[in-house]
Amino acid sequence: MNIPEMYNYLVRARGELWGVLEALPDEALSRPLLGGEGFHCIKDLVFHIASVEDFWLHEDIMRTEPVLMNMPALRNTTGGPAYAGFALHALLDYWKAVEQSTRAYLSVLTDTELKRVLSPHDDLEQRYTVEGILWHVMLHEVRHTAQIALLLRIQGIKPPALDLLWFLPRF
């Protein structure tokens, strides 16, 4: 499986996830089920998944302004456990805008670009290939959507089936 194919799977799977989340009461999405400094609720994870993709792609790979800067309701947030009070549609609108940008980037992705070595904007001593960072971003989403599925189950809500198997072609 290559990067564009994997991303297409993620797009399809997140569409299923978004459908479930949009049907839930806000209380289920905002309930603080996680302790610690990072994330407390499903909405925190939704924002985090989108922002990691946004910032790696724009700040580090493309060296452009993140999509977040064009989202007035969210652009001044800090990324921590701060999203329980936001409407889900604002968070999903952000994620959809990030997805659109990523799809545009992937549509012109070349082997040369995949092999390009970069340093994160905030840690110039580290070096990664574009391919490595893109795999990191996609696997990051898989891990956190699994956390969202668990948080849904903890609340007695059936999560969607997100395993790759359900999205593979059948012969």
CYANA upper distance limits for C-alpha pairs under 8 A (distance plus 0.5 A):
  1 MET  CA      5 GLU  CA      6.65
  1 MET  CA      6 MET  CA      6.92
  2 ASN  CA      6 MET  CA      6.62
  3 ILE  CA      7 TYR  CA      6.56
  3 ILE  CA    134 LEU  CA      7.92
  3 ILE  CA    135 TRP  CA      7.71
  4 PRO  CA      8 ASN  CA      6.62
  4 PRO  CA    106 LEU  CA      6.76
  4 PRO  CA    107 SER  CA      8.36
  5 GLU  CA      9 TYR  CA      6.88
  6 MET  CA     10 LEU  CA      6.87
  6 MET  CA    138 MET  CA      8.22
  7 TYR  CA     11 VAL  CA      6.65
  7 TYR  CA    138 MET  CA      7.51
  8 ASN  CA     12 ARG  CA      6.80
  9 TYR  CA     13 ALA  CA      6.57
  9 TYR  CA    164 LEU  CA      7.54
  9 TYR  CA    167 PHE  CA      7.27
 10 LEU  CA     14 ARG  CA      6.33
 10 LEU  CA    138 MET  CA      8.13
 10 LEU  CA    142 VAL  CA      8.48
 11 VAL  CA     15 GLY  CA      6.64
 11 VAL  CA     99 GLU  CA      8.26
 12 ARG  CA     16 GLU  CA      7.14
 12 ARG  CA    167 PHE  CA      8.24
 13 ALA  CA     17 LEU  CA      6.86
 13 ALA  CA    162 LEU  CA      5.95
 13 ALA  CA    163 ASP  CA      8.50
 13 ALA  CA    167 PHE  CA      8.34
 14 ARG  CA     18 TRP  CA      6.39
 14 ARG  CA    162 LEU  CA      8.50
 15 GLY  CA     19 GLY  CA      6.72
 16 GLU  CA     20 VAL  CA      7.06
 16 GLU  CA    160 PRO  CA      6.83
 16 GLU  CA    162 LEU  CA      8.12
 17 LEU  CA     21 LEU  CA      6.73
 17 LEU  CA    159 PRO  CA      7.94
 17 LEU  CA    160 PRO  CA      6.58
 17 LEU  CA    162 LEU  CA      8.25
 18 TRP  CA     22 GLU  CA      6.44
 18 TRP  CA     92 LEU  CA      8.19
 19 GLY  CA     23 ALA  CA      6.98
 20 VAL  CA     24 LEU  CA      7.24
 20 VAL  CA    159 PRO  CA      7.58
 20 VAL  CA    160 PRO  CA      7.44
 21 LEU  CA     29 LEU  CA      7.99
 22 GLU  CA     88 LEU  CA      7.84
 22 GLU  CA     89 HIS  CA      8.43
 24 LEU  CA     28 ALA  CA      7.12
 24 LEU  CA     29 LEU  CA      7.88
 25 PRO  CA     29 LEU  CA      7.60
 26 ASP  CA     30 SER  CA      6.56
 26 ASP  CA     87 ALA  CA      8.47
 26 ASP  CA     88 LEU  CA      8.24
 27 GLU  CA     31 ARG  CA      6.17
 28 ALA  CA    152 LEU  CA      8.35
 28 ALA  CA    155 GLN  CA      7.85
 29 LEU  CA     41 CYS  CA      6.87
 29 LEU  CA     42 ILE  CA      5.57
 29 LEU  CA     43 LYS  CA      6.25
 29 LEU  CA     84 ALA  CA      7.81
 30 SER  CA     41 CYS  CA      5.87
 30 SER  CA     42 ILE  CA      6.87
 30 SER  CA     43 LYS  CA      6.64
 30 SER  CA     83 TYR  CA      8.25
 30 SER  CA     84 ALA  CA      4.95
 30 SER  CA     85 GLY  CA      7.76
 31 ARG  CA     40 HIS  CA      8.14
 31 ARG  CA     41 CYS  CA      6.11
 31 ARG  CA     42 ILE  CA      8.16
 31 ARG  CA     84 ALA  CA      8.00
 32 PRO  CA     40 HIS  CA      5.21
 32 PRO  CA     41 CYS  CA      5.29
 33 LEU  CA     40 HIS  CA      6.25
 33 LEU  CA     41 CYS  CA      6.27
 33 LEU  CA    151 LEU  CA      7.84
 34 LEU  CA     39 PHE  CA      6.93
 34 LEU  CA     40 HIS  CA      4.86
 34 LEU  CA     41 CYS  CA      6.87
 35 GLY  CA     39 PHE  CA      7.82
 35 GLY  CA     40 HIS  CA      6.37
 36 GLY  CA     40 HIS  CA      7.93
 37 GLU  CA     80 GLY  CA      7.71
 37 GLU  CA     81 PRO  CA      7.61
 38 GLY  CA     80 GLY  CA      5.98
 38 GLY  CA     81 PRO  CA      6.35
 39 PHE  CA     44 ASP  CA      5.90
 39 PHE  CA     45 LEU  CA      6.92
 39 PHE  CA     80 GLY  CA      6.86
 39 PHE  CA     81 PRO  CA      5.30
 40 HIS  CA     44 ASP  CA      6.94
 40 HIS  CA     81 PRO  CA      6.20
 41 CYS  CA     45 LEU  CA      7.28
 41 CYS  CA     81 PRO  CA      8.11
 41 CYS  CA     84 ALA  CA      7.28
 42 ILE  CA     46 VAL  CA      6.75
 42 ILE  CA    148 ILE  CA      6.45
 42 ILE  CA    151 LEU  CA      7.62
 43 LYS  CA     47 PHE  CA      6.77
 43 LYS  CA     83 TYR  CA      6.16
 43 LYS  CA     84 ALA  CA      6.34
 43 LYS  CA     86 PHE  CA      8.49
 43 LYS  CA     88 LEU  CA      7.56
 43 LYS  CA     91 LEU  CA      8.10
 44 ASP  CA     48 HIS  CA      6.64
 44 ASP  CA     79 GLY  CA      8.38
 44 ASP  CA     80 GLY  CA      7.74
 44 ASP  CA     81 PRO  CA      6.18
 44 ASP  CA     82 ALA  CA      7.19
 44 ASP  CA     83 TYR  CA      5.73
 44 ASP  CA     84 ALA  CA      7.32
 45 LEU  CA     49 ILE  CA      6.56
 45 LEU  CA    144 HIS  CA      7.31
 45 LEU  CA    148 ILE  CA      7.75
 46 VAL  CA     50 ALA  CA      7.00
 46 VAL  CA     91 LEU  CA      7.39
 46 VAL  CA     92 LEU  CA      8.20
 46 VAL  CA     95 TRP  CA      8.49
 47 PHE  CA     51 SER  CA      6.51
 47 PHE  CA     79 GLY  CA      7.95
 47 PHE  CA     83 TYR  CA      7.91
 47 PHE  CA     91 LEU  CA      6.51
 47 PHE  CA     95 TRP  CA      8.00
 48 HIS  CA     52 VAL  CA      6.53
 48 HIS  CA     79 GLY  CA      7.15
 49 ILE  CA     53 GLU  CA      7.04
 49 ILE  CA    140 HIS  CA      7.96
 49 ILE  CA    141 GLU  CA      6.28
 49 ILE  CA    144 HIS  CA      7.50
 50 ALA  CA     54 ASP  CA      6.59
 50 ALA  CA     94 TYR  CA      7.72
 50 ALA  CA     95 TRP  CA      5.48
 50 ALA  CA     98 VAL  CA      7.16
 51 SER  CA     55 PHE  CA      6.39
 51 SER  CA     68 LEU  CA      7.96
 51 SER  CA     79 GLY  CA      8.45
 51 SER  CA     95 TRP  CA      8.32
 52 VAL  CA     56 TRP  CA      6.53
 52 VAL  CA    137 VAL  CA      7.48
 53 GLU  CA     57 LEU  CA      6.48
 53 GLU  CA     98 VAL  CA      7.77
 53 GLU  CA    137 VAL  CA      6.29
 54 ASP  CA     58 HIS  CA      6.39
 54 ASP  CA     59 GLU  CA      8.38
 54 ASP  CA     66 PRO  CA      6.34
 54 ASP  CA     67 VAL  CA      6.86
 54 ASP  CA     68 LEU  CA      7.93
 54 ASP  CA     98 VAL  CA      6.25
 55 PHE  CA     59 GLU  CA      5.69
 55 PHE  CA     60 ASP  CA      7.37
 55 PHE  CA     66 PRO  CA      6.29
 56 TRP  CA     60 ASP  CA      5.57
 56 TRP  CA     61 ILE  CA      6.76
 56 TRP  CA    120 PRO  CA      8.46
 56 TRP  CA    133 ILE  CA      7.95
 56 TRP  CA    137 VAL  CA      8.07
 57 LEU  CA     61 ILE  CA      5.45
 57 LEU  CA     62 MET  CA      6.54
 57 LEU  CA     63 ARG  CA      8.50
 57 LEU  CA    102 THR  CA      7.85
 57 LEU  CA    134 LEU  CA      8.48
 58 HIS  CA     62 MET  CA      5.39
 58 HIS  CA     63 ARG  CA      5.96
 58 HIS  CA     64 THR  CA      5.47
 58 HIS  CA     65 GLU  CA      6.48
 58 HIS  CA     66 PRO  CA      5.66
 58 HIS  CA     67 VAL  CA      8.23
 59 GLU  CA     63 ARG  CA      5.02
 59 GLU  CA     64 THR  CA      5.97
 59 GLU  CA     65 GLU  CA      6.81
 59 GLU  CA     66 PRO  CA      6.82
 59 GLU  CA    120 PRO  CA      8.33
 59 GLU  CA    121 HIS  CA      7.08
 60 ASP  CA    118 LEU  CA      7.88
 60 ASP  CA    119 SER  CA      7.59
 60 ASP  CA    120 PRO  CA      5.67
 60 ASP  CA    121 HIS  CA      6.13
 61 ILE  CA    118 LEU  CA      7.56
 61 ILE  CA    130 VAL  CA      7.14
 65 GLU  CA     69 MET  CA      7.43
 66 PRO  CA     70 ASN  CA      8.37
 67 VAL  CA     71 MET  CA      7.58
 67 VAL  CA     94 TYR  CA      8.15
 67 VAL  CA     97 ALA  CA      7.48
 67 VAL  CA     98 VAL  CA      6.71
 68 LEU  CA     74 LEU  CA      7.31
 68 LEU  CA     75 ARG  CA      5.85
 68 LEU  CA     94 TYR  CA      7.51
 69 MET  CA     75 ARG  CA      5.61
 70 ASN  CA     75 ARG  CA      7.58
 71 MET  CA     75 ARG  CA      6.08
 71 MET  CA     94 TYR  CA      7.41
 72 PRO  CA     76 ASN  CA      8.33
 73 ALA  CA     90 ALA  CA      8.03
 77 THR  CA     82 ALA  CA      7.98
 78 THR  CA     82 ALA  CA      8.06
 86 PHE  CA     90 ALA  CA      7.40
 86 PHE  CA     91 LEU  CA      7.87
 87 ALA  CA     91 LEU  CA      7.41
 88 LEU  CA     92 LEU  CA      6.65
 89 HIS  CA     93 ASP  CA      6.32
 90 ALA  CA     94 TYR  CA      6.85
 91 LEU  CA     95 TRP  CA      6.84
 92 LEU  CA     96 LYS  CA      6.45
 93 ASP  CA     97 ALA  CA      6.69
 94 TYR  CA     98 VAL  CA      6.77
 95 TRP  CA     99 GLU  CA      6.59
 96 LYS  CA    100 GLN  CA      6.65
 97 ALA  CA    101 SER  CA      6.84
 98 VAL  CA    102 THR  CA      6.63
 99 GLU  CA    103 ARG  CA      6.55
100 GLN  CA    104 ALA  CA      6.81
101 SER  CA    105 TYR  CA      6.82
102 THR  CA    106 LEU  CA      6.57
103 ARG  CA    107 SER  CA      6.55
104 ALA  CA    108 VAL  CA      7.59
105 TYR  CA    109 LEU  CA      6.85
109 LEU  CA    113 GLU  CA      6.88
109 LEU  CA    114 LEU  CA      7.78
110 THR  CA    114 LEU  CA      6.82
111 ASP  CA    115 LYS  CA      6.86
112 THR  CA    116 ARG  CA      6.81
113 GLU  CA    130 VAL  CA      7.24
114 LEU  CA    129 THR  CA      7.11
114 LEU  CA    130 VAL  CA      5.44
114 LEU  CA    131 GLU  CA      5.12
115 LYS  CA    129 THR  CA      6.07
115 LYS  CA    130 VAL  CA      6.70
115 LYS  CA    131 GLU  CA      6.93
116 ARG  CA    129 THR  CA      5.93
116 ARG  CA    130 VAL  CA      6.25
117 VAL  CA    127 ARG  CA      6.85
117 VAL  CA    128 TYR  CA      5.89
117 VAL  CA    129 THR  CA      4.79
117 VAL  CA    130 VAL  CA      6.79
118 LEU  CA    127 ARG  CA      6.00
118 LEU  CA    128 TYR  CA      5.98
118 LEU  CA    129 THR  CA      6.55
118 LEU  CA    130 VAL  CA      7.34
119 SER  CA    123 ASP  CA      7.11
119 SER  CA    124 LEU  CA      5.49
119 SER  CA    125 GLU  CA      7.31
119 SER  CA    126 GLN  CA      5.93
119 SER  CA    127 ARG  CA      5.20
119 SER  CA    128 TYR  CA      6.90
120 PRO  CA    124 LEU  CA      6.34
120 PRO  CA    126 GLN  CA      7.31
120 PRO  CA    127 ARG  CA      7.95
128 TYR  CA    132 GLY  CA      6.79
128 TYR  CA    133 ILE  CA      7.25
129 THR  CA    133 ILE  CA      6.94
130 VAL  CA    134 LEU  CA      6.65
131 GLU  CA    135 TRP  CA      6.75
132 GLY  CA    136 HIS  CA      6.63
133 ILE  CA    137 VAL  CA      6.67
134 LEU  CA    138 MET  CA      6.80
135 TRP  CA    139 LEU  CA      6.57
136 HIS  CA    140 HIS  CA      6.39
137 VAL  CA    141 GLU  CA      6.94
138 MET  CA    142 VAL  CA      7.03
139 LEU  CA    143 ARG  CA      6.80
140 HIS  CA    144 HIS  CA      6.86
141 GLU  CA    145 THR  CA      6.44
142 VAL  CA    146 ALA  CA      6.74
143 ARG  CA    147 GLN  CA      7.05
144 HIS  CA    148 ILE  CA      6.82
145 THR  CA    149 ALA  CA      6.67
146 ALA  CA    150 LEU  CA      6.77
147 GLN  CA    151 LEU  CA      6.69
148 ILE  CA    152 LEU  CA      6.68
149 ALA  CA    153 ARG  CA      6.79
149 ALA  CA    159 PRO  CA      5.81
149 ALA  CA    160 PRO  CA      8.18
150 LEU  CA    154 ILE  CA      6.65
150 LEU  CA    159 PRO  CA      8.47
151 LEU  CA    155 GLN  CA      7.04
152 LEU  CA    156 GLY  CA      7.01
152 LEU  CA    157 ILE  CA      5.50
152 LEU  CA    158 LYS  CA      7.09
152 LEU  CA    159 PRO  CA      6.63
153 ARG  CA    157 ILE  CA      5.58
153 ARG  CA    158 LYS  CA      6.41
153 ARG  CA    159 PRO  CA      7.25
161 ALA  CA    166 TRP  CA      7.64
162 LEU  CA    166 TRP  CA      7.53
163 ASP  CA    167 PHE  CA      7.97
164 LEU  CA    168 LEU  CA      6.88
